[in-house]
Amino acid sequence: MRVLITGSSGQIGTNLGLALLDAGHGVVGLDVRPNPWTGRIDTHLVDLAVPLEGAAMAAFGPVEAVVHLAAHAKVHALVERPWGAVENHLMVANALELARLGRVPILLASSREVYGNRVAQGAPVAEGHADFRAVPSPYAAMKLAGEGLAASYRRCYGLPFSVIRFSNVYGRYDHDLERLERAIWVFRDRIARGMAVTVYGAEKVLDFTHVDDAVAGTVACLMALVAGNPAVVGETFNVAHGTGHRLLDVVDLVAGAVGRAPDVRIEPSRAGEVTWYVADISRARAAFGYDPRVPVTIGVPRAIREAPPVAGTWAEVRTA
């Protein structure tokens, strides 16, 4: 099978592309930048935030499925620049058109951000809890709108689709702080350099997902979708670990892996941020055998061991 992956130079896209290649599948990637991690993925430089020509699918060659991952992924940045969320929706529209014109199924990446903060803390969040009236940010609003657009493509054109809602995916190929400030890597770099770490929300609890689990769930859902399994076609699934951890506890895990005590500063949660989320993953488990294997207590230290070391102390970096 040959799969088209949008956002193929990002963290999930790179890991997914390599996993599919290792399993003997073909991969073609679309992204606005070359892949900084590997040369194995055939990457076409395409801006999906502008309309593509109708013949675009032919230019990338025949494929059997589309996985749409491309997006501006910094939630608070899109609170400051909401037009970026609109660009995300344009990316969804382009990906759906690629799938429609190629007459192939599409797996659409969404986010736990669509749930907002309306769910009572303590109970894992099931897929049916998403409600447009509760979305906390422009990013979340456009993610939920993208899911709706995919559903309309199924009704109007018979396009098979599935949606995966990811949650705080971390791990391999995720430490590019010049492009995207992921919390774990901000914590790692600042702790290693003896700098203070700012945590936005002392009681913030989130469901952190190691990228190996995220990719395993994506592949399993994709295979079921391509096979036409009615348990996944037109359905939405949470793909996370299914456990919650305070952000402060994650700072401690990072500090333990770095071997240096953190200097933690607490600030209020920022506008648009979700403050509590633990996923109910029972639907994904039942539909395609999703079975996360990497708890955050193992995954965070592993991710830090696997990543390149910090270049030096902050003073060394400032004078380099």
N, C-alpha and C positions, 0 to 999 in steps of 0.2 A: 504494500500500500504506500502511496505517496501523499504526504500531508503538507498543506500550506499552513505555516504558523506566522501570524502577525505578532509584532513585538518579539521577534526571534532573537534579538540581541540583548534582551533583558534577562533577569534572573530566571524566572520560570521558563521563559521561551528557550533559553540556552540549555537548561537542564532537560527540558522536555525534548528538544531537538536531538540532543546527544543520546537520550534514552531510546528514542525511536530509531535512530541510526544504528545503535548497538543491537537493537532487536531485529535488524534487517529491513527496516522500512526506509523509504525515501523521504527527504525533507527539503522543502523550499521555504526560505524565510523572507519576510518583509519587515523592514525597519527603517527608521530615519537615519540610523548610524550603523557603521560596520560593527560586527561582533568583536568586542575587545577580549573575549575569553578563549575563543576557538576559531580555527579556520575550516572546520569540518562542515559547517552549515552553509549551504548555498544561499547567500543573502542578497536580495535585491533592495537597493536603497529607494524607498517609496515613502512619501508623506501621505498617510491615510487621513489627515485632517483636511484634505482638499478632495473634491470629487475625482474619482478615477474614470478614465475612458471605458466605454463598454467592452472594448476588446482586451482589457487588462488581463483577464484570466488566461487568455491564449498566450500572452507574453511570458507568463510564468510556467507554462506547460500544464499538461493535464494532471489533476490531483483527484484523490478519492474523498478528501475531507478538508475542512478548514477549522483551525483552532485560533480563535481571536483573543489575543492577550494584550495587544497594543493599547496604551493609555498613558495620559499624564497621571502619575500615581500618588502625588503628594497632596493629601486632603487639605491641609491648612493653606498650602500655596494656591489652591483653587478657590478657597474662601477669599483670598486676596486678589485673585485673578479669575473670576468666574467664567470668563470666556473660554478658559482652558477646559472646563467641564463640557461646554458646548462642542469644543473640538473632539472631546472623547466620544460624544454622541455621533459626530460625523464619521469617526473611525468605525463605530459599530455599523453605521449605514453602509459604508464602503465594504466592510467584511461580509455583511449579509448579501450585498450585490454580487460580490465575487462568488459566494456560495450559490446564489440563485442562478447566475449566468452559467456556472459550471455544473449545475444540477447535482450538487454534492451536499451532504449534511455539514452542519457547523456546530462546534462546541464553543460557547460564549463564556468568557471569564467575567464574573461579577464579584461582589465584595460583601463582607459582613457589614460594611458601612450602611447598607440599605435598611438595616433594622433600627438604626438610631438608638435612642436611650429609653424607648417607651416600654421595654419588656421588664417585668419585675426581676430584680436581681435574685439569683439563687437557682432559678430553673433554666436548664439549657434551652437555647433559642432554636425553635423549629422553623422550617422554611416559610410556613404560612404567616409568620408574624410580621413580614415586611408590609409596610403601608406608606404610600406616597405622602400622606399627611404628617408622617413622623420623621421623614428623612432629615438628617441634621446638617447637610452641606450640599452645595452645588455638585460636588463629586458624587455623593450618594444619589442625588436626584437623577443625574444622568445615567448612573449605573442601572437604576430601576427602570428608567425610560428605555434603556437599551434592551432590557429583558422584554419589555412590552413590545418593542419594535420587532424583536425576534418572533414573538408569539403571533404578531400580525402577519409576518412573512409565512408562517406555517398555515394560517387560515387563508390567506390570499393566493399563495403560490404552492402550497403543499411542501414547504421547505422543512426537512427534519432538523431539529435543533435540540440541544440540551444546554442548561446553564449550571455553572459551578460557582458558588460563592466562596471565595478564598478568605482566609483570616491570618493576617500577620505572618506571611511566609518569610522565612529566613534561611540562611545557610549559604551553600556554595554559589559563587558568582554574584554576591550581593554586597560587596564591600567597596563599591565605587562611590565614595563620598563626594567627589567632584560633580557627579551627575545627580545623585539622589541620596538624601540623608536618611538612611535607615537607622532606627533607634539603637539597635544592638551595636552597630559599627561606630556611631557617634559616641556611645558609652565607652566602647573599647578604646578608641583613639584618645579620648579625653582622659580616661583613667590612666592609660599607659603614659601619658605626657604630664601627669600630675595636675591636671586641670579639673575644675569643678564640673559636675554633671548636673544638668537641670532636668528634673522630672516634672512634667505637666500633669498634675493630678495625683495626690498622695495615695488615694484609694483606687486608682484606675486598675481594672482587672481585664485582661484580654486573653484570647486563645491563640497561642503561638504555634505555628505549623512548620515543621522542618520541610525543606524543599523536596527531600526524597519522598515524604508522604504525599505532598501536594502533587508531585509528578506521577506517583503510583496511582493516585485517585483519578487524575486526569486521563492517563492512558486507559485505565479500566473503563471509565465512562465513555471515552472516545470509541473504544472497540465495541462496546455495547450499542452505541449510537449508530456506528457504521453498519453493524449487523441488523439494525432495525428493531432492536429489543424494545417492545412497547413499555417496559418499565422505566426507560430513560428518555424516549423520544417525547419532546415537548415538556420535559420535567426539569425541575430545579433542585440542586443538591448543595448542602453545606459540605465543604471539604476543609476540615481543620483537625486538630488533635482531639477536641472534645473535653479539654480541661482548661481551667482558668488560672492565670498567675498574675499577681500584682506586678506592675511595672517596676516597683522598688525591689521586688525579689529577683527580677531579671537583671537589674543593675548589680545585685550581689553575686549572681551567677557569673556575670561578665568579669567582675572584679576578682572573683576567685580564680577564674581562668587566666587572667592577666597577672595575678599574684601581687596586687596592690590595693590597699584600702581606698574606697571611693570617697570623694568629698561631694555630698549630694545636696543640691539646693531644690526646694520644692516651690513650684508655682502652680496657680490654678490651671485647670484644663482650658485649652484654647477654644475659640469659637469653631463649631463644626465637628469637634472630636467626640467619638464614642467613648464612654467612660467605663462601660461594663459589657462584656460579651463572652459567653461560653456557648459553643455550638452543640446542637443536637445533631449527631451524625448518623442517626439510625436509618434514615432513608437511603443514604449513600451505601451504608453497610448492606442493607437488604437488596438494593437494586443492582449493584455491581461489585459487591464484596470488598468495599473499602475497609481497610484495617490499618490505621496509623500505627507505626512501630517506634517512633522516636519522640519520647517525652522531652520537654524543654530542659529538664535537668541534665539530660545527656546531650541533647542537640546543640545547646548554646556553647558549652565547652568544646564540643567537636568542631563547630563552625569556626571558633576562634583559633583552634589548633591548625585547621586546614587553610586559613587565610594567610596571606603574606603578612609579615610583622610590620608594626608601625615603624615608619622611617627613622624615628629618633625621638628624643625628648622635644617638648614644645620649643624650648630655647634653640635647639639644633635646627628644627624646622624653620623657625622664624629667621634664622641667619643663613639658611642654605641658599 
